[in-house]
Each structure stands twice: as C-alpha cells, then as structure tokens.
Amino acid sequence: MKYPMTIAGLHRELPICRVNDELYIGAFVIFGDCELTQACAAELLKKAPAYDYILTAESKGIPLAYEMARQAGDAKWLLARKGPKLYMQNIFGVEVKSITTAAVQKLYLDGADAALMRGKRILIVDDVISTGESLRALEQLVEQAGGEVCGRMAILAEGDAQSREDLIYLEKLPVFNAKGEVIG
C-alpha cells in the first residue's frame, strides 16, 4: 500500500508501514532524494522566522538541516546526536521516545555546540513531527544550553501534530488503519 502526496510541488508515493495492529504510518524518507530535500528546504526557508542556528536530531533531519543552512548561506548548523562520539566534549543529553523507534533513546549535544546556542535564536527542524517527543527533547537541549527556541519546523505534520499552533510545516500526513484507510 502506498499513499500519494505532493510535497513542495513534487509527487511522491509513501509506503504505508505498520507501527502496531491499529496504527500505520506513511513512511517519509528524504535520504537520497536530493530533489525533494532541496525543494522542501527552499519552501521551509520561505516560512522560517529569523534565527541564528538551525538544530536537528540525528538522523532523518540531517539532509534537511544541511540543505536549509546551505541555501540560507549559513556557515554552521547544529546536530543532536543519538550517541556520544569520542570527539564530543562536555556532553549532555535528554531522553526521547519516537513513534518510529522501538526503544527509548537519548539525544546528546556537544558542549561546543551548546556554547554557540547560549543567548541565540535556535530554529528546530525535522522531517516529520508526529507525537512531538523528538521536538520536546530538542527544546530541552536548547533550554539546557541557554538558547531560545524561535521556531519549530517540519516538512510533514502527522496525526495530532497537525493541530499544533507552534509548528510550521509544509503538508499534513495522515495516519492509517491496517487496510490503508485514513484514520486521522
């Protein structure tokens, strides 16, 4: 089963994937889709508030954050990692439970990136916002770093995220039942 969508003027067919017996989602993956990543970045930048740095979570937000920063002429963008790396110093983290990941995860921020955030306007971006848990974790990291969240953006808002007034997004992505019928 596939769900047809037009996103940033481009047609895509999203495979419908099982989350549990009652809930299925449209799998939106921008990895490897340069045309879609570029188009979505351009459309989001048209709607973006003024910011100092873009922040995303590893991993599906990476191409979007990179492309938005590149198109905007930003010298740097920031990444919350799923695991600490040897080169990271003064690390801190928060827990997150995503709809597309089975276990509770943590997101980590490098101390050098945190220092850049202090007193700065941080624009949080991601590919899809659904439950808002990843977004909440990124907000906590920004707060711990002393930055200010100036905006929350996603390519798609799924399920309850569609009614969030604090989220800027390009398209609504419904959720489905086992038959592939839209349920929300």
Salt bridges, closest charged atoms under 4 A:
GLU13 OE2 - HIS11 NE2 2.93
ASP21 OD1 - ARG18 NH2 2.60
ASP33 OD2 - ARG12 NE 2.76
GLU35 OE1 - ARG12 NH2 3.06
GLU43 OE2 - LYS46 NZ 2.83
ASP52 OD1 - ARG121 NH2 3.04
GLU58 OE2 - ARG81 NH2 3.02
GLU67 OE2 - ARG70 NH2 2.62
ASP113 OD1 - LYS76 NZ 3.70
ASP127 OD2 - LYS60 NZ 3.32
GLU133 OE1 - ARG136 NE 3.11
GLU139 OE2 - ARG152 NE 2.39
ASP166 OD2 - ARG152 NE 3.41
ASP166 OD2 - ARG164 NH2 2.72
